[in-house]
Amino acid sequence: MSTTPTFIFKLFIIIQLLLGVHSVQAATVEHDAGTLTLTKTPTRIVVLAFSFADALAVAGVSPVGIADDGDKNRVIKSVRDRIGDWQSVGSRYQPSIEAIAALKPDLIIADTGRHQSIYADLTRIAPTLLLKNRGITYQENLEVMKKIAKAVDKIERVANRLAEHKTIMQHLKQQMKTAATFQFAVVTDKGMWLHSPASYAGSVIAELGLSSPLSADIDNAYLQTSFEQLLKTNPDWLFVGKYTQDTVLDKWQKSPLWKLLSVAKSKQLIEVSPSLWSLASGMLAAEQMAIELASYAKR
């Protein structure tokens, strides 16, 4: 009986070690600033782009902070439902260093295109992954998601969900056998920007086997477009995300030339969520976009 306390103590230590093995798991991740080695699995993560929040949602991890432009509805609902609440750390363009530091993160995931200039400041707060977001394509995003999965020790979970995602996308692709051309654009009172096949939305359209009226050789993801250029591009379907209530489309639609567009003749001008089609750029977003496209393309 005298050995019982010793046995219980040893058993307690073993249990603690088994429970703690996850938290001390080291991960080395290649990113746009070199190599980042994490000595433990992060639990307080701040993300500075919506696609990174999407990746964490897929991984089953909730960030403590998001650069959400001060508007939580800019994060698509399917992501919000999975990650719960978070603290805003300002805009994606100029996130608040003070707000990030106040959350005491143990990992920050930043956008190479927007945050390279503040990378040193971020690393003084917490280990920071610098990954592509702005101008990312569908396939590039899947690779970024795998890196995030490695950083948060969710490789197997994300791999399983990715396999499911590919099945979903293939199933939807098979429903969309059409020669029609599909184009997404964002529009404001200042102008229209077509998202080329080099953009996220454009590459999702291509992934689904749908044609773009724009050349696949275009390098620029976003093309500012005049009414005359839209007439020349002349897509069969035009999906638009409005960032302002009044847009240049209001003026263009009053022109006698508007009726020359295929979308005018066939009434195939479709308004969609800019948060989903332009801002989100993640796997969950791609599935929602594909579902929306299928609802039109299989008609």
C-alpha positions in Angstrom: 0.0 0.0 0.0 3.0 2.3 0.6 3.6 2.4 -3.1 0.1 3.6 -4.0 0.9 7.4 -3.7 4.0 6.9 -5.9 2.0 5.0 -8.5 -0.7 7.6 -8.6 1.9 10.4 -8.9 3.6 8.6 -11.8 0.2 7.9 -13.5 -0.6 11.6 -13.1 2.7 12.6 -14.8 2.1 10.2 -17.7 -1.4 11.6 -18.2 -0.1 15.1 -18.2 2.6 14.3 -20.7 0.1 12.6 -23.0 -2.2 15.6 -22.8 0.6 18.0 -23.3 2.3 16.4 -26.3 -0.1 18.2 -28.6 0.8 21.6 -27.2 4.5 21.2 -27.5 4.5 19.8 -31.0 7.0 21.7 -33.1 6.2 22.7 -36.7 8.5 24.2 -39.3 6.7 26.1 -42.0 8.1 27.5 -45.2 6.6 31.0 -45.9 7.3 34.1 -47.9 9.8 35.4 -45.3 11.8 32.2 -45.0 11.2 29.4 -42.5 9.2 29.7 -39.3 9.6 27.1 -36.5 6.9 27.0 -33.9 7.9 25.2 -30.7 4.3 24.7 -29.6 0.9 24.6 -31.3 -0.5 28.2 -31.3 -3.8 28.8 -29.6 -4.1 32.6 -29.9 -4.0 33.4 -33.5 -4.5 36.7 -35.3 -5.2 36.7 -39.0 -4.9 39.8 -41.3 -6.8 38.5 -44.3 -10.1 36.8 -44.8 -8.7 33.8 -46.6 -6.7 32.9 -43.6 -9.8 33.0 -41.4 -11.4 30.6 -44.0 -8.4 28.3 -43.6 -8.6 28.3 -39.8 -12.4 27.5 -40.1 -11.6 24.5 -42.2 -9.0 23.4 -39.6 -11.5 23.8 -36.8 -9.5 26.6 -35.1 -10.9 29.9 -34.0 -8.7 33.1 -34.3 -8.8 35.6 -31.5 -8.4 38.5 -33.9 -9.2 39.3 -37.5 -8.4 42.4 -39.6 -12.0 42.6 -40.7 -12.1 46.3 -41.8 -14.3 47.0 -38.7 -17.2 45.0 -40.2 -17.7 41.4 -39.0 -20.1 40.8 -41.9 -17.2 41.1 -44.3 -16.3 37.6 -43.1 -18.6 35.2 -44.9 -21.3 33.5 -42.8 -20.0 30.0 -43.4 -16.7 31.1 -41.8 -18.4 33.1 -39.0 -20.5 30.1 -38.1 -17.4 27.9 -37.6 -15.0 30.3 -35.8 -17.4 32.1 -33.4 -16.6 35.6 -32.2 -13.3 37.5 -32.4 -11.8 40.9 -31.8 -11.3 43.3 -34.8 -7.7 44.5 -35.2 -8.6 47.1 -37.8 -8.4 47.1 -41.6 -6.6 44.7 -43.8 -4.7 47.6 -45.3 -3.6 49.1 -42.0 -4.1 46.7 -39.1 -3.6 48.2 -35.7 -0.3 47.0 -34.2 -1.6 48.1 -30.7 -4.9 46.0 -31.1 -2.9 43.0 -32.3 -0.4 43.2 -29.3 -3.3 43.6 -26.8 -4.6 40.2 -27.8 -1.2 38.6 -26.8 -1.2 36.3 -29.9 1.2 33.3 -30.2 0.9 33.4 -34.0 0.1 36.1 -36.5 -0.7 35.3 -40.2 -0.1 38.2 -42.4 -0.6 38.9 -46.1 2.6 39.3 -48.1 1.1 41.8 -50.5 -0.1 44.1 -47.8 1.9 43.6 -44.7 5.5 43.0 -45.7 6.4 46.6 -44.7 5.2 45.9 -41.1 6.5 42.3 -40.9 9.3 43.3 -38.5 6.8 45.0 -36.2 4.5 42.0 -36.2 7.4 39.6 -35.4 8.1 41.6 -32.3 4.7 40.8 -31.1 4.5 37.1 -32.0 5.9 34.6 -34.5 4.5 35.7 -37.9 3.7 33.7 -41.1 3.8 35.9 -44.2 1.7 34.2 -46.9 0.1 35.3 -50.2 -3.5 36.5 -50.1 -4.0 39.5 -52.4 -4.1 38.4 -56.0 -4.1 34.7 -55.0 -5.5 32.1 -57.3 -7.7 29.1 -56.3 -4.8 26.6 -56.5 -2.4 28.9 -54.7 -4.9 29.3 -51.9 -5.1 25.5 -51.4 -1.3 25.4 -50.9 -1.4 28.3 -48.4 -4.2 26.5 -46.5 -1.9 23.5 -46.2 0.8 25.7 -44.7 -1.6 27.1 -42.2 -2.8 23.6 -41.3 0.8 22.6 -40.6 1.3 25.6 -38.4 -1.8 24.8 -36.3 -1.2 21.1 -36.2 -4.3 20.2 -38.2 -2.7 18.5 -41.2 -4.8 15.4 -41.2 -8.1 17.2 -40.6 -7.5 19.7 -43.4 -6.3 16.9 -45.8 -9.5 15.0 -45.2 -11.6 18.2 -45.7 -9.6 19.0 -48.8 -10.4 15.6 -50.3 -14.1 16.2 -49.6 -13.8 19.7 -51.2 -12.3 18.2 -54.4 -15.2 15.8 -54.6 -17.7 18.7 -54.1 -16.1 20.8 -56.8 -15.9 17.9 -59.3 -19.5 17.1 -58.7 -20.5 20.7 -59.4 -18.2 20.9 -62.4 -20.0 17.9 -64.0 -23.3 19.9 -63.7 -21.9 22.8 -65.7 -21.5 21.7 -69.3 -21.9 25.0 -71.2 -20.0 27.0 -73.8 -21.2 30.3 -72.3 -18.6 32.7 -71.0 -18.7 33.8 -67.3 -17.2 37.0 -65.9 -17.0 38.5 -62.4 -16.5 42.2 -61.7 -16.6 44.5 -58.8 -18.3 47.8 -59.4 -18.5 51.2 -57.6 -19.5 54.7 -58.3 -15.9 55.2 -59.6 -15.7 52.3 -62.1 -15.7 48.6 -62.8 -12.9 46.1 -62.4 -13.0 42.8 -64.2 -11.5 39.9 -62.3 -9.3 38.0 -64.8 -8.5 34.2 -64.8 -5.4 35.3 -62.7 -7.7 36.4 -59.9 -9.3 34.2 -57.3 -12.9 34.4 -58.7 -11.6 34.0 -62.2 -9.5 30.9 -61.3 -12.5 29.3 -59.5 -14.6 29.8 -62.7 -11.8 28.2 -64.7 -11.5 25.3 -62.2 -15.1 24.5 -62.8 -14.4 24.2 -66.5 -16.3 27.4 -67.4 -14.9 29.8 -70.0 -13.9 33.4 -69.5 -14.2 36.1 -72.2 -10.8 37.2 -71.1 -7.5 35.6 -72.2 -5.9 33.1 -69.8 -2.6 34.8 -70.6 -3.5 38.0 -68.7 -1.2 38.4 -65.7 -3.1 41.2 -64.0 -5.8 39.9 -61.6 -7.9 43.0 -61.7 -8.6 45.1 -64.9 -10.2 48.5 -64.6 -12.8 48.5 -67.4 -14.6 51.2 -69.3 -18.1 50.8 -70.9 -16.4 50.5 -74.3 -14.1 47.7 -73.0 -17.1 45.9 -71.5 -18.9 46.0 -74.8 -15.8 44.5 -76.4 -15.4 41.8 -73.7 -19.1 41.0 -73.9 -19.5 38.1 -71.5 -22.6 35.8 -71.7 -22.9 36.0 -67.9 -21.7 38.9 -65.8 -21.6 38.6 -62.0 -21.2 41.9 -60.2 -20.3 42.7 -56.7 -21.3 46.2 -55.7 -19.2 48.1 -53.2 -21.4 51.2 -53.4 -25.2 51.6 -53.7 -24.9 53.8 -56.8 -22.5 52.5 -59.4 -21.3 53.2 -63.0 -23.6 50.5 -64.1 -26.6 52.8 -63.4 -25.2 55.2 -66.1 -24.1 52.5 -68.5 -27.5 50.8 -68.5 -29.1 54.0 -69.7 -27.0 54.0 -72.8 -28.6 52.9 -76.1 -25.5 50.7 -76.5 -26.3 48.7 -73.3 -28.8 46.5 -75.2 -25.9 45.3 -77.5 -24.4 43.3 -74.5 -25.3 39.6 -74.3 -26.1 40.0 -70.6 -28.7 42.7 -71.5 -30.3 40.6 -74.2 -30.5 37.5 -72.1 -30.9 39.2 -68.7 -27.8 37.4 -67.4 -26.5 40.3 -65.3 -26.3 38.8 -61.8 -25.6 40.7 -58.5 -23.6 38.7 -56.0 -21.9 39.3 -52.7 -18.6 41.1 -53.0 -17.6 39.7 -49.6 -17.9 36.2 -51.0 -16.7 36.7 -54.6 -14.0 39.3 -54.0 -12.8 39.4 -50.4 -13.1 35.9 -49.1 -10.7 33.9 -51.3 -10.8 30.6 -49.3 -11.9 27.0 -49.8 -15.3 27.5 -48.1 -15.9 30.6 -50.3 -15.0 28.6 -53.4 -17.6 26.0 -52.6 -20.3 28.7 -52.2 -19.2 30.4 -55.4 -19.4 27.1 -57.2 -22.9 26.4 -55.9 -24.0 29.8 -57.1 -22.4 29.3 -60.5 -24.0 25.9 -60.9 -27.4 27.3 -60.2 -27.0 29.4 -63.4 -24.7 27.4 -65.6 -26.8 24.2 -65.6 -29.9 26.0 -66.8 
